[in-house]
Each structure stands twice: as structure tokens, then as C-alpha cells.
Amino acid sequence: MALPSTLNRYLLLLAQEHLEFRLPEIKSLLSLFGGRFSNHQEIHGKSPFWILSIPSEDIARNLMKRTVCAKSIFELWGHGKSPEELYKSLKSYPMEKMAPFLHSDTTYKIKIHTFNKTLTQEEKIKRIDALEFLPFEGKVNLKTPQHIFSILEDYGLDPNHIPEKPLNIYFGRWIADGQRELIESYSVKKRHFIGNTSMDAGLSFIMANHGKVKENDIVFDPFVGTGGLLIPSAHFGAYVCGTDIDYNTVHGLGKASRKNQKWRGPDENIKANLRQYGLEKYYLDVLVSDASKPSWRKGLFFDAIITDPPYGIRESTRKTGSQKEVPKGIEKCPESHIPVSINYHLSDMFVDLLNFAAETLVLGGRLVYWLPVYLPEYTEEIVPRHPCLKLISNCEQRLSSHTARRLVTMEKVKDFEDQDHYSHLLDNQFLPYKGLNSFREKYFSGVTKRIAKEEKSIQE
Ligand SMILES: C[S@@+](CC[C@H](N)C(=O)[O-])C[C@H]1O[C@@H](n2cnc3c(N)ncnc32)[C@H](O)[C@@H]1O
């Protein structure tokens, strides 16, 4: 298909981690920055090389200011399945597009990047020398060049069968790197306040990107825990708030989660975490509150809801309430009632979460959350639906051989009306999936372990 003249081709070099999460991240970010994800993209599933066709270098730069899934982006000057094909394609790249980066008062450097193979220094120099036909008029500067060009060679995905010759070769002008270093700088290992279920930094940034969080947004986490999911949103300039049913977590009290420490110290709380990263000004507040009984007045408050609800594995799924009959008169004076907690079924939790998101998100706002699933029973139909929320993406992260969690992203596409509250009772397609309720038993059941053992012995 011919490329429309309004689009340019860029080569995206992706990290080989969290593969399923990459496409929704790139799509979300492109739509955030006004680069529609047209059908001209050349996305090669698990490959680290994708060719994106987007309208401008500005969009490419904005994308790289946010992505944690991609390492670098290049303006693509040529591509082939052999050196000859690459040179032919380079010769047909418009000279007027190359010239500004090649003229005599510029400095430059050429780098080689290989995937699934290491080249010797000699082989690298050969590759560079073979590009002599390109009209480089500037001076080589290895330390601080104005322009960096890269030859990228792709030797496929199988480390046990590395082909002699590359499967694909690309040449491009480097434009920008992504935000991979955030994974290290925001690592949970170096964070003041953490809990047993604090989310890994890379995945939390991916969640904020799937949520299309942007500057001055208001982002909410109803199951906030230690606030790990608020941090990436604040890093991207959004104001953040949350609730949790656990008083100790919200107040930074109680037992510490680190090995060598018994009790949480004075600076172990969500606000101090944000302070640690210079993001305190984005902290709105966190409250002790039960997500099953939201205490918000009616209104559209949030640009995104990004959350990791409890699945009952490392934290209990509880809500306020009593198993006993409601004592007489309690409805009349609820303030005298001291709530105890009862089990919060996962199926109810997700109905509540979707209803809450549908009610409080702005139109176009996104809900991003994790859904635990038992793999033998999983089909896409069990992912909860809501008439106001459109399913955008649904990516798997394996937890064990038979369990996984899925990162679900939904976008609010319709104003909430009173009857939408009961959609899960009125319409089959919005029925909650009751199988979720036994996730904990299945996770811990001997069945899971036994099947894993059997699978292992079959493989041996
Ligand atoms: C998976 S953890 C969230 C971890 C969090 N993302 C972090 O970075 O620490 C789930 C949290 O939900 C809280 N929770 C459980 N039931 C709740 C309820 N009914 N309402 C609000 N929070 C609840 C738990 O106390 C726990 O802190």
C-alpha cells in the first residue's frame, strides 16, 4: 500500500520485555499526541523492530518522552532484506530529506546495532565503509556528534538458530531515546514506602501510558495501597489521589514490608514517596475509604482511574459490612455504626469498579486495572463490560502455569445514566463472571501445582 505523502516512516526499536503491552502503549501515546494509528504501520509481533508511519518528527519525539516499551526511534532512510536491497532503498530516499544532515558544517557518527548476534569490530567497520556512496560531507565526531546515524541488523528471535546473514537491515537517523531509565530510577527497591503488592516500576509506567495520563489531569486509585500507581502519573504531571480500606497503609503505620525492618518508619507514607521523587506538588490526598461504598458526590472528577484491586492472594478482598443481621435502628443513625469487614467477591468488586469509573470519569477518560484470571477458564468474554466503557486493550501477564492477570484498559464513550448502574442485572453481556470469585482457591489449589508437575514431566 502506497504511503500517503503526509506520513513519514520511522523505525521504532523496542525492548524485548512485556511484549503484549507494547502495542497498546504505542497506540495510546500516538493518539495522545495526535498521531493517528493508521493501517500503514508495520508491526511485527514479537520483533524489536517496528516501522511506524506518522505525520511528524514532533510526534515521534513526544512518543519517546513517554514510552517505557521502546528504546529508540529513527527516521528511516532505508530498509532491505540484504545489503544490496538496503543500498537500493537508500539511493531512492529523497536527497532533499537527507541533505540538511549531511552537509559540510555538520558533525556525525555512524553506529551499528545488531539484534540476536554480536559483530566484531572489523565487521562493523566494513558495514560503515560500505555506505561510502552516501554523500556525507560533514566531519566524523565520535564524542559529541550533531547527528547520529544507525545501521540496525535483525537476526531474528531464535537464539538457537541465528542465521548467517541478517533477516532485515535498516538505516536511519537517530531521533530520540525512550524512557527505559525510569524503570531503574523509580525502582521499588530504592523506594521509601513499599508494601507486599507494590507494582514494579516498568509496569506502573506502562499503566499510566495505557491510561493516556497527561499534564494537569486528575488521576485516582481506589485501591491505592502504598501509592505505587500514583507515582508515574505524577511524573507525567498529573495530580493524584486515592483511597484504601486499610487505615495503617493510608497512614504509613504498622508492620514494614522490608526484610530487616519490623515497623514502618516516620517517612514511610505515600506523600513522602512522591517527595522522594520531587513530585510532592502533585499529591492531592489519600483517604481511608471502602471502594464498594464510594463517598463521592455526583460528578465527573477523574481523567483516569488506574488501579490494582486486591485478588486475595497477598492481601484480602474485604469490604465494610457485617455478616450478622443489621441491628434494628442502625439505618437511622449510621454514624454510630462501627463497620467490621466481610468478604468482597471479585465479581462484585469489578462491577463496582466499572460503575464507579463510568460515573466519575470524564468522557474520553480511561480506566486501567488488573483482572486476575484462571487460565483454563479464560476467554475474552469474562472480561467485565459496561455500556459506558469501551474495551481498548487487554494484555496478559503470567503469574503461574495456570493463573495470569490481565491489564484491562477501557475508555469512557458515553455519559452515565441512572439505568447504567444496573446494566449487569439487565443485560446478559454485562453479567459479572462469577468464576472470578474462586480465583484464590484455584491459585492455591493443589490442582494448579499438580498440572504444572504433569506438564513438566511430559516435557522431560
Ligand atoms: C494490590 S493492593 C494495591 C497495591 C498498590 N498498587 C501499591 O502500589 O501498593 C490492593 C489494595 O486494596 C486495598 N483494599 C482491599 N479491599 C478494599 C476495599 N474494599 N476498598 C478499598 N481498598 C481496598 C488493600 O488494602 C490493598 O492495599
The ligand as a Tripos MOL2 file, in Angstrom:
@<TRIPOS>MOLECULE
LIG
   27    29     1     0     0
SMALL
NO_CHARGES

@<TRIPOS>ATOM
      1 C1         -2.9680   -4.9190   45.2130 C.3       1 LIG1
      2 S1         -3.0440   -3.8000   46.5280 S.3       1 LIG1
      3 C2         -2.6360   -2.2860   45.7650 C.3       1 LIG1
      4 C3         -1.1630   -2.0410   45.7790 C.3       1 LIG1
      5 C4         -0.7950   -0.6810   45.2810 C.3       1 LIG1
      6 N1         -0.9120   -0.5860   43.8580 N.3       1 LIG1
      7 C5          0.6050   -0.3070   45.7460 C.2       1 LIG1
      8 O1          1.3880    0.2120   44.9080 O.co2     1 LIG1
      9 O2          0.9290   -0.5130   46.9040 O.co2     1 LIG1
     10 C6         -4.7440   -3.6610   46.8300 C.3       1 LIG1
     11 C7         -5.1080   -2.7160   47.9410 C.3       1 LIG1
     12 O3         -6.5370   -2.6890   48.0120 O.3       1 LIG1
     13 C8         -6.9010   -2.4540   49.3560 C.3       1 LIG1
     14 N2         -8.3200   -2.8540   49.5230 N.ar      1 LIG1
     15 C9         -8.8270   -4.0980   49.7380 C.ar      1 LIG1
     16 N3        -10.1750   -4.0310   49.7990 N.ar      1 LIG1
     17 C10       -10.5150   -2.7330   49.6290 C.ar      1 LIG1
     18 C11       -11.7490   -2.0270   49.5900 C.ar      1 LIG1
     19 N4        -12.9200   -2.6700   49.7730 N.pl3     1 LIG1
     20 N5        -11.7120   -0.6910   49.3800 N.ar      1 LIG1
     21 C12       -10.5430   -0.0210   49.2080 C.ar      1 LIG1
     22 N6         -9.3460   -0.6360   49.2570 N.ar      1 LIG1
     23 C13        -9.3240   -1.9610   49.4530 C.ar      1 LIG1
     24 C14        -5.8990   -3.2700   50.1490 C.3       1 LIG1
     25 O4         -5.7920   -2.7640   51.4830 O.3       1 LIG1
     26 C15        -4.6060   -3.0840   49.3160 C.3       1 LIG1
     27 O5         -3.8470   -2.0330   49.8310 O.3       1 LIG1
@<TRIPOS>BOND
     1     1     2 1
     2     2     3 1
     3     2    10 1
     4     3     4 1
     5     4     5 1
     6     5     6 1
     7     5     7 1
     8     7     8 2
     9     7     9 1
    10    10    11 1
    11    11    12 1
    12    11    26 1
    13    12    13 1
    14    13    14 1
    15    13    24 1
    16    14    15 ar
    17    14    23 ar
    18    15    16 ar
    19    16    17 ar
    20    17    18 ar
    21    17    23 ar
    22    18    19 1
    23    18    20 ar
    24    20    21 ar
    25    21    22 ar
    26    22    23 ar
    27    24    25 1
    28    24    26 1
    29    26    27 1
@<TRIPOS>SUBSTRUCTURE
     1 LIG1         1 GROUP 0 **** ****
